[in-house]
Amino acid sequence: MTPLYRALEFCARHGRWGLVVGLVCGLALPGLASAMRPWLPQMVAGLLFITAFRIGYRASVGQLTDLPRVLSEVLVLQLCLPLLAFALFWMFGLTGALAAMAIVLMLAAPSISGSPNFAILMGQDPAPAMQVLVVGTALFPLTSLPVLLLLGPAFGGIGGVVTTGLNLIVIITLATGAGFALRAFLLPQPNAAQMQRLDGLGVLALAVIVIGLMAGIRPILDQSPLDLAFWVALVFAANFGLQILASRLTRSLVPAHRAAPLSIIAGNRNVALFLLALPVDVTDALLVFIGCYQLPMYLTPLLLRRLSPSA
């Protein structure tokens, strides 16, 4: 076995702590985080490719045995929740606030690509998480359009929203399509050891990308710790609050094996996907939220292991 294979298997076995290492590096190495910042869109697309390669087209389609249920779950998570949040912010006159826009965009985003891995790390069934991940990512360019239209002025009006939606469709299709195609060509029937190495590659990719995603944190920490405390409190309340609330609600609404995976996804969204298509001035403003958001997200497998009675 080569040193690379051993390293990937080590990453897979210690995935929870690998995510924490990425967080620590993002905070401790601001120079590296800043250097990686311009490459964030490419890294997000690369993570999509790795996830598609890990899952494979056959497994993705094979998991969709209950498509109507999965579609309803995706529409609630990615369309109903952000529209409800926007309505609440509108009632209180807060739609122009950066924090409000960040929360709405977060709710409009699909599941993080690591949600099946999070489910495994938390002792849960990864299949429901994989279903919602696949369908949610596929529908994301469409479900996000109504939300982007409501936030239109920030993106240059209707023209900017349409451009954003088209960019998302093209990039997501190319990244996932390439991942599926290469998986079918290079690794059609992976064995257990190969799957473990792919899991390790996914953990490694998540740990690396989080360094760049946290580029917006260190400057605020140095300049205004109180502002950073506000953002950290906001993301923990949004992320953990949604997971805990969803855990309570889903227990009586969905089969038991789906409750915890859906709760994980409710709070852990791939908001970084918006870096692929939104204007640079918007993504720069959102980077502090995205950076802080990685803290509760990457700590979920450690701190919310009792998300369901079976955990």
DRENMI-804701 format. One record per residue (C-alpha): residue number from 1; residue in one letter; z, y, x. Coordinates in steps of 0.25 Angstrom, whole numbers, plus 2048, in hexadecimal, padded with zeros to 3 digits. Layout:
<rs>
resi=NUM | resn=a | up=Z | north=Y | east=X
...
</rs>
This chain:
<rs>
resi=1 | resn=m | up=800 | north=800 | east=800
resi=2 | resn=t | up=7FC | north=80E | east=806
resi=3 | resn=p | up=806 | north=819 | east=807
resi=4 | resn=l | up=7FF | north=821 | east=7FD
resi=5 | resn=y | up=801 | north=816 | east=7F2
resi=6 | resn=r | up=80F | north=814 | east=7F6
resi=7 | resn=a | up=811 | north=823 | east=7F4
resi=8 | resn=l | up=80B | north=823 | east=7E7
resi=9 | resn=e | up=813 | north=818 | east=7E2
resi=10 | resn=f | up=820 | north=81F | east=7E7
resi=11 | resn=c | up=81C | north=82B | east=7DF
resi=12 | resn=a | up=81A | north=823 | east=7D3
resi=13 | resn=r | up=828 | north=81C | east=7D4
resi=14 | resn=h | up=82F | north=829 | east=7D6
resi=15 | resn=g | up=826 | north=832 | east=7CD
resi=16 | resn=r | up=832 | north=83A | east=7C7
resi=17 | resn=w | up=837 | north=83F | east=7D4
resi=18 | resn=g | up=829 | north=841 | east=7D9
resi=19 | resn=l | up=827 | north=84B | east=7CE
resi=20 | resn=v | up=834 | north=852 | east=7D2
resi=21 | resn=v | up=82F | north=853 | east=7E1
resi=22 | resn=g | up=823 | north=85A | east=7DC
resi=23 | resn=l | up=82C | north=864 | east=7D5
resi=24 | resn=v | up=834 | north=867 | east=7E1
resi=25 | resn=c | up=828 | north=869 | east=7EA
resi=26 | resn=g | up=822 | north=873 | east=7E0
resi=27 | resn=l | up=82F | north=87B | east=7E1
resi=28 | resn=a | up=832 | north=879 | east=7F0
resi=29 | resn=l | up=824 | north=87B | east=7F5
resi=30 | resn=p | up=81F | north=888 | east=7EE
resi=31 | resn=g | up=814 | north=88A | east=7F9
resi=32 | resn=l | up=80E | north=87C | east=7F5
resi=33 | resn=a | up=80F | north=87F | east=7E6
resi=34 | resn=s | up=808 | north=88C | east=7E8
resi=35 | resn=a | up=7FD | north=886 | east=7F0
resi=36 | resn=m | up=7FB | north=87B | east=7E6
resi=37 | resn=r | up=7FB | north=885 | east=7DA
resi=38 | resn=p | up=7EC | north=888 | east=7DB
resi=39 | resn=w | up=7E8 | north=879 | east=7DA
resi=40 | resn=l | up=7F1 | north=877 | east=7CD
resi=41 | resn=p | up=7E5 | north=875 | east=7C4
resi=42 | resn=q | up=7DE | north=86B | east=7CD
resi=43 | resn=m | up=7EB | north=863 | east=7CF
resi=44 | resn=v | up=7ED | north=863 | east=7C0
resi=45 | resn=a | up=7DF | north=85D | east=7BE
resi=46 | resn=g | up=7E2 | north=853 | east=7C9
resi=47 | resn=l | up=7EF | north=84F | east=7C2
resi=48 | resn=l | up=7E6 | north=84C | east=7B5
resi=49 | resn=f | up=7DD | north=844 | east=7BE
resi=50 | resn=i | up=7E8 | north=83C | east=7C4
resi=51 | resn=t | up=7EF | north=83A | east=7B6
resi=52 | resn=a | up=7E1 | north=835 | east=7B0
resi=53 | resn=f | up=7DF | north=82C | east=7BC
resi=54 | resn=r | up=7ED | north=826 | east=7BA
resi=55 | resn=i | up=7EC | north=824 | east=7AB
resi=56 | resn=g | up=7DD | north=81F | east=7AB
resi=57 | resn=y | up=7D4 | north=820 | east=79F
resi=58 | resn=r | up=7D6 | north=812 | east=79A
resi=59 | resn=a | up=7E5 | north=814 | east=799
resi=60 | resn=s | up=7E4 | north=822 | east=793
resi=61 | resn=v | up=7DB | north=81D | east=788
resi=62 | resn=g | up=7E3 | north=810 | east=786
resi=63 | resn=q | up=7F0 | north=818 | east=784
resi=64 | resn=l | up=7EA | north=81F | east=778
resi=65 | resn=t | up=7ED | north=814 | east=76E
resi=66 | resn=d | up=7F4 | north=81E | east=765
resi=67 | resn=l | up=7EA | north=82A | east=766
resi=68 | resn=p | up=7EE | north=831 | east=758
resi=69 | resn=r | up=7FD | north=831 | east=75C
resi=70 | resn=v | up=7FA | north=836 | east=76B
resi=71 | resn=l | up=7F1 | north=841 | east=765
resi=72 | resn=s | up=7FB | north=846 | east=75C
resi=73 | resn=e | up=805 | north=846 | east=767
resi=74 | resn=v | up=7FC | north=84E | east=770
resi=75 | resn=l | up=7F9 | north=858 | east=765
resi=76 | resn=v | up=808 | north=85B | east=762
resi=77 | resn=l | up=80B | north=85C | east=771
resi=78 | resn=q | up=7FF | north=864 | east=775
resi=79 | resn=l | up=7FB | north=86C | east=769
resi=80 | resn=c | up=806 | north=86D | east=75F
resi=81 | resn=l | up=811 | north=870 | east=769
resi=82 | resn=p | up=80A | north=87C | east=770
resi=83 | resn=l | up=805 | north=882 | east=763
resi=84 | resn=l | up=813 | north=881 | east=75E
resi=85 | resn=a | up=819 | north=887 | east=76A
resi=86 | resn=f | up=80F | north=892 | east=76A
resi=87 | resn=a | up=812 | north=895 | east=75B
resi=88 | resn=l | up=821 | north=896 | east=75F
resi=89 | resn=f | up=81E | north=8A0 | east=76A
resi=90 | resn=w | up=815 | north=8A8 | east=761
resi=91 | resn=m | up=820 | north=8AA | east=757
resi=92 | resn=f | up=829 | north=8B0 | east=762
resi=93 | resn=g | up=81E | north=8B8 | east=768
resi=94 | resn=l | up=81E | north=8B0 | east=775
resi=95 | resn=t | up=810 | north=8AB | east=776
resi=96 | resn=g | up=80D | north=8B5 | east=781
resi=97 | resn=a | up=818 | north=8B0 | east=78A
resi=98 | resn=l | up=815 | north=8A8 | east=796
resi=99 | resn=a | up=820 | north=89E | east=793
resi=100 | resn=a | up=81B | north=89C | east=785
resi=101 | resn=m | up=80C | north=89A | east=78A
resi=102 | resn=a | up=811 | north=890 | east=794
resi=103 | resn=i | up=819 | north=888 | east=78A
resi=104 | resn=v | up=80D | north=887 | east=780
resi=105 | resn=l | up=804 | north=883 | east=78B
resi=106 | resn=m | up=80D | north=878 | east=790
resi=107 | resn=l | up=80E | north=873 | east=782
resi=108 | resn=a | up=7FF | north=873 | east=781
resi=109 | resn=a | up=7FD | north=86A | east=78D
resi=110 | resn=p | up=7FC | north=85B | east=78D
resi=111 | resn=s | up=806 | north=851 | east=793
resi=112 | resn=i | up=808 | north=852 | east=7A2
resi=113 | resn=s | up=800 | north=847 | east=7A9
resi=114 | resn=g | up=80D | north=841 | east=7AE
resi=115 | resn=s | up=813 | north=83E | east=7A0
resi=116 | resn=p | up=810 | north=82F | east=7A1
resi=117 | resn=n | up=817 | north=82E | east=7AE
resi=118 | resn=f | up=822 | north=837 | east=7A9
resi=119 | resn=a | up=824 | north=82D | east=79E
resi=120 | resn=i | up=824 | north=821 | east=7A8
resi=121 | resn=l | up=82E | north=828 | east=7B0
resi=122 | resn=m | up=837 | north=82A | east=7A4
resi=123 | resn=g | up=836 | north=81C | east=79F
resi=124 | resn=q | up=82D | north=81F | east=794
resi=125 | resn=d | up=81F | north=819 | east=78F
resi=126 | resn=p | up=814 | north=821 | east=796
resi=127 | resn=a | up=809 | north=81D | east=78C
resi=128 | resn=p | up=80C | north=828 | east=782
resi=129 | resn=a | up=80D | north=832 | east=78D
resi=130 | resn=m | up=7FF | north=82D | east=792
resi=131 | resn=q | up=7F9 | north=82E | east=784
resi=132 | resn=v | up=7FD | north=83C | east=782
resi=133 | resn=l | up=7FA | north=840 | east=790
resi=134 | resn=v | up=7EB | north=83B | east=78E
resi=135 | resn=v | up=7E9 | north=840 | east=781
resi=136 | resn=g | up=7F0 | north=84D | east=783
resi=137 | resn=t | up=7E9 | north=851 | east=790
resi=138 | resn=a | up=7DB | north=84D | east=789
resi=139 | resn=l | up=7DE | north=856 | east=77D
resi=140 | resn=f | up=7E5 | north=861 | east=785
resi=141 | resn=p | up=7D8 | north=86A | east=786
resi=142 | resn=l | up=7D7 | north=86A | east=777
resi=143 | resn=t | up=7E6 | north=86B | east=773
resi=144 | resn=s | up=7E8 | north=876 | east=77D
resi=145 | resn=l | up=7DD | north=87F | east=777
resi=146 | resn=p | up=7E5 | north=884 | east=76B
resi=147 | resn=v | up=7F1 | north=887 | east=773
resi=148 | resn=l | up=7E8 | north=88E | east=77E
resi=149 | resn=l | up=7E1 | north=896 | east=772
resi=150 | resn=l | up=7EF | north=89B | east=76E
resi=151 | resn=l | up=7F2 | north=89F | east=77C
resi=152 | resn=g | up=7E4 | north=8A4 | east=77D
resi=153 | resn=p | up=7E7 | north=8B3 | east=782
resi=154 | resn=a | up=7ED | north=8AD | east=78F
resi=155 | resn=f | up=7E1 | north=8A5 | east=792
resi=156 | resn=g | up=7D6 | north=8AF | east=790
resi=157 | resn=g | up=7D4 | north=8AD | east=781
resi=158 | resn=i | up=7CB | north=8A2 | east=77A
resi=159 | resn=g | up=7C1 | north=8A2 | east=786
resi=160 | resn=g | up=7CD | north=89F | east=790
resi=161 | resn=v | up=7D3 | north=894 | east=786
resi=162 | resn=v | up=7C5 | north=88D | east=785
resi=163 | resn=t | up=7C3 | north=88D | east=794
resi=164 | resn=t | up=7D1 | north=888 | east=796
resi=165 | resn=g | up=7CE | north=87C | east=78C
resi=166 | resn=l | up=7C1 | north=879 | east=792
resi=167 | resn=n | up=7C7 | north=879 | east=7A0
resi=168 | resn=l | up=7D2 | north=86F | east=79C
resi=169 | resn=i | up=7C8 | north=866 | east=795
resi=170 | resn=v | up=7BF | north=865 | east=7A2
resi=171 | resn=i | up=7CA | north=864 | east=7AC
resi=172 | resn=i | up=7D2 | north=859 | east=7A4
resi=173 | resn=t | up=7C6 | north=851 | east=7A1
resi=174 | resn=l | up=7C1 | north=851 | east=7AF
resi=175 | resn=a | up=7CF | north=84E | east=7B5
resi=176 | resn=t | up=7D2 | north=843 | east=7AC
resi=177 | resn=g | up=7C4 | north=83D | east=7AB
resi=178 | resn=a | up=7C3 | north=83C | east=7BA
resi=179 | resn=g | up=7D1 | north=835 | east=7BA
resi=180 | resn=f | up=7CD | north=82B | east=7B0
resi=181 | resn=a | up=7C0 | north=828 | east=7B6
resi=182 | resn=l | up=7C5 | north=826 | east=7C4
resi=183 | resn=r | up=7D0 | north=81E | east=7BF
resi=184 | resn=a | up=7C6 | north=815 | east=7B8
resi=185 | resn=f | up=7BE | north=814 | east=7C4
resi=186 | resn=l | up=7C8 | north=813 | east=7CF
resi=187 | resn=l | up=7D4 | north=80C | east=7C9
resi=188 | resn=p | up=7D0 | north=805 | east=7BB
resi=189 | resn=q | up=7DC | north=7FB | east=7BC
resi=190 | resn=p | up=7E7 | north=800 | east=7C4
resi=191 | resn=n | up=7F3 | north=7F7 | east=7C7
resi=192 | resn=a | up=801 | north=7FB | east=7C6
resi=193 | resn=a | up=802 | north=800 | east=7D5
resi=194 | resn=q | up=7F6 | north=809 | east=7D3
resi=195 | resn=m | up=7FC | north=80F | east=7C6
resi=196 | resn=q | up=809 | north=812 | east=7CE
resi=197 | resn=r | up=801 | north=819 | east=7D8
resi=198 | resn=l | up=7FA | north=821 | east=7CE
resi=199 | resn=d | up=807 | north=825 | east=7C8
resi=200 | resn=g | up=80C | north=829 | east=7D6
resi=201 | resn=l | up=7FF | north=831 | east=7D7
resi=202 | resn=g | up=802 | north=838 | east=7CA
resi=203 | resn=v | up=811 | north=83B | east=7CE
resi=204 | resn=l | up=80C | north=841 | east=7DB
resi=205 | resn=a | up=801 | north=849 | east=7D4
resi=206 | resn=l | up=80C | north=84F | east=7CB
resi=207 | resn=a | up=815 | north=852 | east=7D6
resi=208 | resn=v | up=80A | north=859 | east=7DE
resi=209 | resn=i | up=805 | north=862 | east=7D2
resi=210 | resn=v | up=813 | north=866 | east=7CE
resi=211 | resn=i | up=814 | north=86D | east=7DC
resi=212 | resn=g | up=808 | north=876 | east=7D8
resi=213 | resn=l | up=80D | north=878 | east=7CA
resi=214 | resn=m | up=81A | north=87E | east=7CE
resi=215 | resn=a | up=813 | north=889 | east=7D7
resi=216 | resn=g | up=818 | north=893 | east=7CC
resi=217 | resn=i | up=827 | north=890 | east=7CD
resi=218 | resn=r | up=82B | north=894 | east=7DB
resi=219 | resn=p | up=826 | north=8A2 | east=7DB
resi=220 | resn=i | up=82E | north=8A4 | east=7CE
resi=221 | resn=l | up=83A | north=89D | east=7D4
resi=222 | resn=d | up=83A | north=8A7 | east=7E0
resi=223 | resn=q | up=837 | north=8B4 | east=7D7
resi=224 | resn=s | up=83E | north=8B2 | east=7CA
resi=225 | resn=p | up=847 | north=8A5 | east=7C9
resi=226 | resn=l | up=84B | north=8AA | east=7BB
resi=227 | resn=d | up=83D | north=8A9 | east=7B6
resi=228 | resn=l | up=83B | north=89B | east=7BC
resi=229 | resn=a | up=848 | north=897 | east=7B5
resi=230 | resn=f | up=842 | north=89B | east=7A8
resi=231 | resn=w | up=835 | north=893 | east=7AA
resi=232 | resn=v | up=83D | north=887 | east=7AF
resi=233 | resn=a | up=846 | north=888 | east=7A2
resi=234 | resn=l | up=83A | north=889 | east=799
resi=235 | resn=v | up=832 | north=87D | east=79F
resi=236 | resn=f | up=83E | north=874 | east=79F
resi=237 | resn=a | up=841 | north=878 | east=790
resi=238 | resn=a | up=833 | north=876 | east=78C
resi=239 | resn=n | up=831 | north=869 | east=794
resi=240 | resn=f | up=83E | north=862 | east=792
resi=241 | resn=g | up=840 | north=868 | east=784
resi=242 | resn=l | up=833 | north=863 | east=77F
resi=243 | resn=q | up=835 | north=855 | east=785
resi=244 | resn=i | up=843 | north=854 | east=77E
resi=245 | resn=l | up=83E | north=85A | east=771
resi=246 | resn=a | up=832 | north=851 | east=771
resi=247 | resn=s | up=83B | north=845 | east=774
resi=248 | resn=r | up=844 | north=848 | east=768
resi=249 | resn=l | up=838 | north=84A | east=75F
resi=250 | resn=t | up=82F | north=83E | east=763
resi=251 | resn=r | up=83A | north=833 | east=761
resi=252 | resn=s | up=838 | north=833 | east=752
resi=253 | resn=l | up=829 | north=837 | east=752
resi=254 | resn=v | up=822 | north=82E | east=75C
resi=255 | resn=p | up=824 | north=81F | east=761
resi=256 | resn=a | up=830 | north=81E | east=76B
resi=257 | resn=h | up=827 | north=81B | east=777
resi=258 | resn=r | up=81F | north=828 | east=775
resi=259 | resn=a | up=82B | north=831 | east=773
resi=260 | resn=a | up=82F | north=833 | east=782
resi=261 | resn=p | up=821 | north=835 | east=787
resi=262 | resn=l | up=81E | north=83F | east=77D
resi=263 | resn=s | up=82A | north=847 | east=780
resi=264 | resn=i | up=827 | north=847 | east=78F
resi=265 | resn=i | up=819 | north=84D | east=78B
resi=266 | resn=a | up=81F | north=857 | east=782
resi=267 | resn=g | up=825 | north=85E | east=78D
resi=268 | resn=n | up=81C | north=85A | east=799
resi=269 | resn=r | up=80F | north=861 | east=797
resi=270 | resn=n | up=804 | north=862 | east=7A1
resi=271 | resn=v | up=803 | north=871 | east=7A0
resi=272 | resn=a | up=7FD | north=872 | east=7AE
resi=273 | resn=l | up=7F0 | north=86E | east=7A8
resi=274 | resn=f | up=7EE | north=87C | east=7A3
resi=275 | resn=l | up=7ED | north=880 | east=7B2
resi=276 | resn=l | up=7DF | north=879 | east=7B1
resi=277 | resn=a | up=7D9 | north=883 | east=7A8
resi=278 | resn=l | up=7E2 | north=890 | east=7A5
resi=279 | resn=p | up=7DF | north=89D | east=7AC
resi=280 | resn=v | up=7E6 | north=89E | east=7BA
resi=281 | resn=d | up=7EE | north=8AA | east=7B5
resi=282 | resn=v | up=7F4 | north=8A2 | east=7AA
resi=283 | resn=t | up=7F7 | north=896 | east=7B2
resi=284 | resn=d | up=7FE | north=89E | east=7BD
resi=285 | resn=a | up=807 | north=8A4 | east=7B2
resi=286 | resn=l | up=80A | north=896 | east=7AD
resi=287 | resn=l | up=80D | north=890 | east=7BA
resi=288 | resn=v | up=81B | north=893 | east=7BA
resi=289 | resn=f | up=81D | north=88C | east=7AD
resi=290 | resn=i | up=814 | north=880 | east=7B2
resi=291 | resn=g | up=81C | north=87F | east=7BF
resi=292 | resn=c | up=82A | north=880 | east=7B8
resi=293 | resn=y | up=825 | north=876 | east=7AD
resi=294 | resn=q | up=823 | north=86B | east=7B8
resi=295 | resn=l | up=833 | north=86B | east=7BA
resi=296 | resn=p | up=836 | north=864 | east=7AC
resi=297 | resn=m | up=829 | north=85D | east=7AC
resi=298 | resn=y | up=82C | north=856 | east=7BA
resi=299 | resn=l | up=83A | north=854 | east=7B7
resi=300 | resn=t | up=838 | north=84D | east=7A9
resi=301 | resn=p | up=838 | north=83F | east=7AE
resi=302 | resn=l | up=846 | north=842 | east=7B5
resi=303 | resn=l | up=84D | north=84A | east=7AB
resi=304 | resn=l | up=848 | north=845 | east=79E
resi=305 | resn=r | up=848 | north=836 | east=7A0
resi=306 | resn=r | up=850 | north=834 | east=793
resi=307 | resn=l | up=845 | north=83B | east=78A
resi=308 | resn=s | up=846 | north=830 | east=780
resi=309 | resn=p | up=850 | north=825 | east=77C
resi=310 | resn=s | up=848 | north=81B | east=784
resi=311 | resn=a | up=847 | north=822 | east=791
</rs>
